[in-house]
Amino acid sequence: MGDSLLYLSFGAQLLAFTAILAVRRPVPRALLLTAVTMLVMFLLDVTAISLGKGGTQTLWLIHVALPVITALILWSLSYLQLHIVPRDTMRIAAGLYVMVWLVMTGLVEDLSQFSRFTAPLQALVVLVAAAYTLVTRLKRSSTPAAAPWFWISIGWLLYFGSGAVLDPISDMLLTANSMEYLRAVFYVKAIINLLAYALLTLGVLCGRSSLRFGGSISPPPAPLRSSS
């Protein structure tokens, strides 16, 4: 039952990409990048499972995927901003994170263990970006439940918020070789991830409606304004 839950969680990462087929054309970039991010996460898990069955240690894959996933998420959230300053800030943050990842991975990270520096930094950066998106858009929307940005922001907040708590626990259990408890943590994370993936997919599906300002993801038709 537990392993089935893990596989279900892995497979649920394909939901958003599948949902893209239901979104009107052209597909908004924020929705497309969100779906692509989840597809990358799915391919990462499939690769890790395949290599793991052969006895290969796969934690290094998580390290390698961190800059890719972080950049995709920040870039997708940048398209959900109302103003040019936060939009550009998130894109700059994506580039800065990649540079920090290169330095930290080369100097201090242990690729055979869970990330102790770059993964927590990823969680912090994405949590701040998602929370900012949610709060600023809520102030300007009377129907947030009909908007992709609402569900996408909450989905990433849930995913990375739970990871910020459970990943350090997983690292401690792995170091202590407490595999039974580690598996239990994985099951809890799988359940939370299922909910997060459902929220992200719901956000993509909201793109089927008209993408007008106030109801979904698009800024006003006028040029982006400074947030100052």
PyMOL commands that set and color helices and strands:
alter all, ss='L'
color gray80, all
select helices_A, chain A and resi 2-22+29-53+59-78+84-107+118-138+144-146+148-175+179-208
alter helices_A, ss='H'
color red, helices_A
deselect
rebuild
show_as cartoon
